Amino acid sequence: MDFSSLVQELGTPANLVVNSEAELAEEVEREARERIGPKRGASYLYRKPVYPIDSSLFSGIVSSPAEVLRELGLATTFVTASPFADIARHWAHVRYCATLASNQKRILALTKSGSDVVHHHKMAQSEQLGIGLALVVAKRILERKYPGWLFSSVDVDVALHAGFIDGVGPVRQKNKTTMRPDYFLVGQRAGGGTSGCKVYALECKGTHGSAYHARQQLATASLQVGSIELGSRTLPSLIVASRLSTAGISINVFDPPGDDDLWTGEYGQFDELISEDPGPQQWTSGRPTFEQFMARRRELSGIEGEPDEEELRSSQAGYEANVDDLPVVFRIPEDGKEWLFRTLARNAAHSILRFAGDNSSASRFATTRASEHERLPIDGLTPDWQDFTVSSESRIRSHKFIGIEYSMPLPNGASLEIFRGVEKGVYESLREGKISSYLRRANRLRDSWQAVSDGANGNRIAHHAISVGNDGTGLRVRVVRRSTN
C-alpha cells in the first residue's frame, strides 16, 4: 500500500451531494404511515412530521475524509473512564482511513477497498461513516442557519445517563419500542453582552443499500427524534441518511419541527452556571399520556383548533388499543431547561478535553454517576491513567495545538503519525473552565480554519492530511520519512 497516496486522499477536499426534496419528504411520510399495522404496532403514530430544508443551508458543502474521521473520533468516545479510551479514539481515526476519497468528479465517494467488505462489516462501516457524515452536514447547516453559534455533538445516551435520568437502558428494545436519537447538537454563543444555548436532536443513518432502504431509515428516524420532550414540546431535530457508493455518497437531510431556545441569559452567568454540577434529578421515562398522544396525532395530521367529542372518543379508543406499542418517551419538565443546558454544555467541554488527551481537566466536567458507570470491568487498575494529561504539542500551519500523537512504523524506515488535539488558546480556556472565553476564541479563529482544512487555497503539504473544526479540534495524519544517517 502506498501510504503517502492514502494520506493525500484523506486531506483532499470533495463535494458532498446533499438533498432535501419535498417529494422525498412525502415519500418518507408515506413509508412511515404504511409501517403502522399489526406487525408494527402504533409506534409510528407518535413520530414527528418530516419537512425539507432550505437548499441555501446545505448547497456547496465541501468536506474531506479527514473531516469525517475527525468528527467520528470526537463523537464516538465510547468508554471514557478507562485506560484504553485514548486507543479507542485513535481506532476511530484509523479504522476507516482507506474507505473515503474524492472521485474524478470531485465528489466524496466510497473507495473500492471500502466497498469490498462482507455484509456484517458493511453494517458497522455504514453506521460509523453515517455518523461522521451526518455530523459534518448537520453542523454546517446549523452554523449557517445561526451565524456566530458553535455546535458540538453530545451522545444522547451518555448525556441522559450522566444527567441522572433513570430508565435510559439499552437502545432499540423492540418489545418496548425504546428508540432514541443518536446525538444532541448543542449550540452555544457567548459575546456581545448576552449568551445563549440551543439544542437539536440528531439521528444519523448510513446504508450501502437502495433508495428504498434509505427511505425506511428516514421513516424510523422520524420516530427516534420525537422520543425526547422538553416541557410539552419536542426538541428541534435533523435526520440525516447517507447512501455509501463508489459512484458518490448521497446524503438526504430533513428537519422535523420543534422549539430550539434552551437558555438565554446575561454574559456573566455563562461560566458560573456551567462550572457547577447540575445535580441529580429523579425524572423517568414512560409512554405518552393520552393528551400527549392526541397532540402528536393532530400535529401529524395537520389538524388545528379544539377537538370535538367524536375526535376525542376516536382518539381515546385508538390510544387504549395501542398504548403498549407506543415508544418510551423521555420528558424533561419545563423548569428543567437550565439543567439540560448545563448538562449538555459540560458534556461538550468534557469531550473536547478528552479529545486532547487531558483526562484530568476533563474530569471537572464529568458527573459522579458518569465516573462510576463508564468504566471497563477490570480489577486492580492503577490510578495513573485517570490523572493523565496531554503529552504532545504540535503546530498545524501557524497555530499551536495541544494533544496526543501516535506513530506506526511503515516500510523503508517511514512512519505514519496521527496527531489529534485542540488549538492551544482554546484548550487553555477549557482547561481553566472558562467556557465563554473558549467560545469567543473559537469564533475569532473560525475563518482561519477553512484555510487550514482546504490547504491554504490548494497549496497542500505533501504526505499530510489535516482537518480543523470550528470548535478548535484538529486532526493531522502524515507520513514521516526518517533519515538513515
C-alpha positions in Angstrom: 0.0 0.0 0.0 1.2 3.5 -0.9 0.6 5.3 2.4 1.6 8.7 1.0 -1.1 8.5 -1.6 -3.6 7.3 1.1 -2.8 10.2 3.3 -3.0 12.6 0.4 -6.5 11.3 -0.4 -7.5 11.8 3.3 -6.8 15.5 3.0 -8.3 16.1 -0.4 -11.4 18.3 -0.4 -14.5 16.9 -2.1 -18.1 18.0 -2.7 -20.9 16.5 -0.7 -24.1 15.7 -2.6 -26.8 16.7 -0.2 -30.6 16.7 -0.9 -33.7 17.7 0.9 -36.5 17.4 -1.6 -40.2 17.9 -0.8 -41.1 14.9 -2.9 -38.8 12.6 -0.9 -40.2 14.0 2.4 -43.7 13.0 1.2 -42.4 9.5 0.3 -40.9 9.2 3.8 -44.2 10.2 5.4 -46.0 7.6 3.2 -43.5 5.0 4.2 -44.0 5.8 7.9 -47.8 5.6 7.6 -47.5 2.2 5.9 -45.5 0.9 8.7 -48.4 1.3 11.1 -50.2 -2.1 11.3 -50.5 -5.4 13.1 -46.7 -6.1 12.7 -45.5 -2.7 13.5 -48.0 -1.6 16.2 -48.8 2.1 16.7 -45.4 3.5 17.4 -45.3 5.4 14.1 -48.4 7.3 15.2 -46.1 9.1 17.6 -43.4 10.2 15.1 -42.6 13.7 14.1 -43.6 15.1 10.6 -40.7 15.5 8.1 -40.1 18.7 6.3 -37.4 19.7 3.7 -34.7 22.2 4.5 -34.0 25.4 2.5 -31.3 24.5 0.0 -29.2 27.6 0.8 -28.3 25.9 4.1 -26.7 22.8 2.5 -25.7 23.7 -1.0 -22.0 23.8 -1.9 -20.8 21.8 1.2 -17.2 20.7 0.8 -15.6 18.2 3.1 -12.8 15.7 3.2 -12.3 12.1 4.6 -10.1 13.7 7.3 -13.0 15.9 8.5 -15.4 12.9 8.6 -12.9 10.9 10.7 -12.2 13.8 13.0 -16.0 14.3 13.7 -16.3 10.5 14.1 -13.4 10.3 16.6 -14.7 13.3 18.6 -18.3 11.9 18.8 -17.6 8.2 19.4 -15.5 8.4 22.6 -17.1 5.1 23.9 -15.8 4.3 27.4 -14.2 7.4 28.9 -13.2 6.2 32.4 -10.8 3.6 31.0 -7.0 3.3 30.4 -7.9 2.2 26.9 -10.1 5.2 26.0 -7.4 7.0 24.0 -6.7 3.9 21.9 -10.4 3.7 21.2 -10.4 7.3 19.9 -7.3 6.5 17.9 -9.0 3.5 16.4 -11.9 5.7 15.3 -9.5 7.7 13.2 -7.6 4.8 11.5 -10.1 2.1 11.0 -11.8 3.8 8.1 -9.0 5.9 6.8 -9.0 4.0 3.4 -12.7 4.0 2.8 -13.4 7.5 1.5 -11.9 9.6 -1.3 -12.7 12.2 -3.8 -13.7 10.7 -7.2 -13.0 12.0 -10.7 -16.0 14.4 -10.4 -14.6 15.7 -7.1 -17.4 14.1 -5.2 -16.8 12.3 -1.9 -17.2 8.6 -2.6 -16.6 5.2 -1.1 -13.3 3.6 -2.3 -13.2 0.2 -3.9 -11.5 -1.2 -0.9 -14.1 0.4 1.3 -16.8 -1.2 -0.7 -15.2 -4.7 -0.9 -16.2 -5.9 2.6 -18.6 -8.6 3.8 -22.1 -7.9 5.0 -21.6 -7.6 8.8 -18.6 -5.3 8.3 -20.6 -3.2 5.9 -23.2 -2.7 8.6 -20.6 -1.4 11.0 -19.0 0.7 8.4 -22.2 2.4 7.2 -23.2 3.1 10.8 -19.9 4.7 11.7 -19.4 6.6 8.5 -23.0 7.7 8.6 -22.3 9.3 12.0 -19.3 11.2 10.7 -21.0 12.4 7.5 -24.2 13.4 9.4 -22.2 15.4 11.9 -20.3 17.3 9.1 -23.6 18.1 7.3 -25.7 18.9 10.4 -23.1 21.2 11.9 -22.6 23.0 8.6 -26.4 23.5 8.2 -26.9 24.8 11.8 -23.9 27.1 11.8 -25.2 28.6 8.5 -28.6 29.0 10.0 -27.3 30.6 13.2 -24.2 32.7 12.3 -21.9 33.1 15.3 -23.1 30.0 17.1 -20.9 27.0 17.7 -22.4 23.5 17.6 -20.9 20.5 19.4 -22.1 16.8 19.5 -23.1 15.1 22.7 -24.1 11.4 22.8 -27.7 11.3 23.8 -27.4 8.1 25.9 -24.3 9.4 27.7 -25.9 12.7 28.4 -29.2 11.2 29.7 -27.3 8.7 31.9 -24.8 11.2 33.2 -27.7 13.6 33.9 -29.3 11.3 36.5 -32.3 10.4 34.3 -33.4 6.9 35.3 -34.6 4.3 32.8 -32.2 5.1 29.9 -31.4 1.4 29.4 -30.4 -0.2 26.1 -31.5 1.4 22.9 -33.9 -0.3 20.4 -35.6 -2.8 22.6 -38.2 -3.8 20.0 -40.6 -5.1 22.6 -40.6 -1.7 24.3 -40.0 0.4 21.2 -37.3 2.2 23.1 -35.7 4.3 20.3 -33.8 7.5 20.8 -31.8 9.8 18.6 -28.0 9.4 18.4 -26.8 12.9 19.4 -27.7 16.2 20.8 -26.2 19.1 18.8 -25.5 21.8 21.4 -25.4 25.3 20.1 -23.6 27.9 22.2 -23.0 31.6 21.9 -21.1 33.9 24.2 -20.4 37.5 23.4 -22.0 40.9 22.8 -23.3 41.1 26.4 -25.7 38.1 26.1 -25.2 34.4 25.9 -27.4 31.5 24.7 -27.7 27.8 24.2 -29.8 25.8 21.6 -30.2 22.1 21.3 -31.1 19.9 18.3 -31.7 16.1 18.3 -29.8 14.4 15.5 -30.4 10.9 14.1 -27.6 9.6 11.8 -28.3 6.8 9.3 -26.0 5.1 6.8 -26.5 2.4 4.3 -24.9 0.6 1.3 -28.4 -0.3 0.1 -31.1 1.1 -2.2 -33.0 4.4 -2.1 -35.9 2.4 -0.7 -33.9 1.2 2.2 -32.8 4.8 2.8 -36.5 5.9 2.9 -37.1 3.2 5.5 -34.3 4.5 7.6 -35.6 8.1 7.4 -39.1 6.9 8.5 -37.5 5.2 11.5 -35.5 8.3 12.3 -38.7 10.4 12.3 -39.8 8.3 15.3 -36.5 8.4 17.1 -36.1 12.2 17.2 -39.5 12.5 18.8 -38.7 10.4 21.8 -37.3 13.3 23.9 -39.6 16.1 25.1 -38.8 19.3 26.9 -41.9 20.5 28.7 -44.8 19.6 26.5 -42.8 20.1 23.2 -40.3 18.2 21.2 -36.8 19.4 20.5 -36.0 20.6 17.0 -34.2 17.9 15.1 -32.3 16.9 12.0 -32.4 13.5 10.4 -29.5 12.6 8.0 -29.3 9.5 5.9 -26.2 8.7 3.8 -26.0 6.2 1.0 -22.5 4.9 0.5 -21.4 4.2 -3.0 -18.2 4.1 -5.2 -20.1 6.4 -7.6 -20.5 9.0 -4.9 -22.1 9.4 -1.5 -25.6 10.9 -1.5 -27.0 12.5 1.7 -30.6 13.2 2.5 -31.4 15.6 5.3 -34.8 16.7 6.8 -35.9 19.0 9.5 -38.7 17.8 11.8 -40.1 20.8 13.8 -39.5 21.8 17.5 -38.6 24.6 19.8 -34.9 25.4 19.9 -34.2 28.1 22.5 -32.9 26.2 25.6 -31.3 29.1 27.6 -30.6 32.8 27.2 -29.0 35.0 29.8 -26.5 37.7 30.7 -23.0 37.2 29.6 -21.6 36.9 33.2 -23.9 34.0 34.0 -22.5 31.6 31.5 -19.3 30.4 33.2 -21.0 30.5 36.6 -23.8 28.1 35.6 -21.6 25.7 33.7 -19.0 25.5 36.5 -21.5 23.9 38.8 -22.6 20.3 38.6 -26.3 20.4 37.7 -27.1 17.8 40.4 -29.3 14.8 40.5 -32.8 14.6 39.0 -35.5 12.0 39.5 -37.2 12.3 36.1 -38.1 9.0 34.5 -39.1 7.8 31.1 -42.6 6.5 30.2 -45.1 6.0 27.5 -47.1 9.0 26.3 -50.2 10.1 28.1 -53.5 10.3 26.2 -53.2 14.1 25.9 -49.6 13.8 24.5 -50.6 11.0 22.1 -53.6 13.1 20.8 -51.4 16.2 20.4 -48.8 14.3 18.3 -51.5 12.7 16.1 -53.1 16.1 15.5 -49.7 17.5 14.6 -49.1 14.7 12.1 -52.5 15.2 10.5 -52.2 19.0 10.4 -55.4 19.4 12.5 -55.9 22.7 14.2 -58.5 24.1 16.7 -60.2 22.3 19.5 -61.2 18.7 19.1 -64.9 17.8 19.1 -66.4 14.9 21.0 -66.3 12.4 18.1 -62.5 13.0 17.7 -61.9 12.7 21.4 -63.8 9.3 21.5 -62.0 8.0 18.5 -58.6 9.1 19.8 -59.3 7.6 23.2 -60.2 4.3 21.7 -57.0 4.3 19.5 -54.9 5.2 22.4 -56.2 2.4 24.7 -55.8 -0.1 21.9 -52.2 0.8 21.0 -50.7 2.2 24.2 -48.4 -0.9 24.7 -46.9 -0.3 21.3 -46.1 3.4 21.8 -42.5 4.4 22.2 -40.9 5.2 25.6 -40.5 9.0 25.8 -38.1 10.9 28.0 -39.7 14.0 29.4 -37.8 16.9 30.9 -40.1 19.4 32.6 -40.3 23.0 31.5 -38.3 24.1 34.5 -35.5 21.7 33.5 -34.3 23.8 30.6 -31.4 25.3 32.6 -30.5 21.9 33.9 -30.3 20.5 30.4 -28.3 23.4 29.2 -25.7 23.0 32.0 -25.6 19.2 31.5 -25.0 19.4 27.7 -22.6 22.3 27.8 -20.5 20.4 30.4 -20.6 17.2 28.3 -19.4 19.2 25.2 -16.4 20.6 27.1 -15.7 17.2 28.6 -15.5 15.6 25.1 -13.1 18.2 23.7 -10.7 17.9 26.6 -10.8 14.1 26.3 -10.1 14.5 22.6 -6.9 16.4 23.5 -6.0 13.5 25.9 -6.4 15.6 29.0 -8.3 13.2 31.3 -7.5 15.2 34.4 -9.0 18.5 33.2 -11.9 16.7 31.5 -12.9 15.1 34.8 -14.0 18.5 36.2 -17.0 18.4 33.8 -17.9 14.8 34.5 -20.7 13.8 36.9 -20.1 11.4 39.7 -22.6 9.0 38.1 -20.7 9.0 34.8 -17.4 8.4 36.5 -18.8 5.4 38.4 -20.6 3.7 35.4 -18.5 4.4 32.3 -15.6 2.1 33.1 -14.4 -1.2 31.9 -14.9 -4.2 34.3 -11.2 -4.6 35.1 -10.0 -5.1 38.7 -6.9 -3.6 40.2 -6.4 -0.7 37.8 -3.7 1.8 38.8 -5.0 5.3 39.1 -2.2 6.8 36.9 -4.3 6.9 33.8 -7.1 8.8 35.5 -4.7 11.7 36.1 -3.1 11.6 32.6 -2.8 14.9 30.9 -1.8 15.9 27.3 1.6 14.7 26.2 2.3 16.5 22.9 2.4 19.9 21.4 2.4 20.3 17.7 1.9 23.1 15.1 -0.7 22.8 12.4 0.1 25.6 9.9 0.6 28.7 12.0 -1.3 27.5 15.1 -0.1 25.5 18.1 -2.2 22.5 19.2 -2.1 20.6 22.4 -2.9 16.9 22.2 -1.7 13.4 21.8 0.2 11.6 19.0 0.5 8.0 17.8 3.1 6.6 15.5 3.0 3.4 13.4 6.2 2.1 11.7 6.0 1.7 7.9 8.3 0.0 5.4 11.6 1.7 4.4 12.0 3.5 7.7 9.0 5.7 7.4 6.2 6.1 9.9 2.5 7.0 9.9 1.9 9.7 12.6 -1.6 10.6 13.8 -1.9 13.7 15.9 -5.2 14.8 17.5 -5.6 17.8 19.7 -7.1 21.2 20.4 -5.8 24.7 19.5 -3.7 25.9 22.4 -5.7 29.0 23.3 -9.0 27.1 23.1 -7.5 24.3 25.1 -6.2 26.6 27.9 -9.6 28.3 28.2 -11.4 24.9 28.6 -8.8 23.6 31.0 -9.4 26.6 33.2 -13.2 26.1 33.0 -13.7 29.4 31.1 -16.3 28.2 28.6 -17.3 31.7 27.4 -13.6 32.6 26.7 -13.3 29.3 24.7 -16.4 30.2 22.6 -15.1 33.7 21.9 -11.7 32.5 20.8 -13.2 29.7 18.7 -15.4 32.3 17.0 -12.4 34.6 16.3 -10.4 31.8 14.7 -13.3 30.3 12.7 -12.4 31.8 9.4 -8.7 30.7 9.6 -9.7 27.0 10.0 -11.1 26.9 6.5 -7.7 27.7 5.0 -6.1 25.1 7.2 -8.6 22.4 6.2 -8.5 23.3 2.5 -4.8 23.5 2.4 -4.5 27.3 2.0 -6.1 27.7 -1.5 -5.0 24.3 -2.7 -1.3 24.6 -1.7 -1.4 21.4 0.4 1.6 19.9 2.1 2.7 16.5 0.6 2.0 13.4 2.7 -0.2 15.4 5.1 -4.0 15.3 5.8 -5.4 18.0 8.1 -8.8 18.8 9.4 -9.6 21.5 12.0 -13.1 22.2 13.2 -14.8 25.4 14.3 -14.6 24.0 17.8 -10.8 24.1 17.7 -10.3 20.4 17.5 -7.7 19.3 15.0 -6.6 16.0 13.3 -3.4 15.6 11.3 -2.3 12.4 9.6 1.1 12.4 7.9 3.8 10.1 6.6 7.2 10.9 8.1 10.4 9.6 6.4 13.2 9.2 8.8 16.8 10.0 7.8 19.1 6.9 7.5 22.1 8.9 8.6 
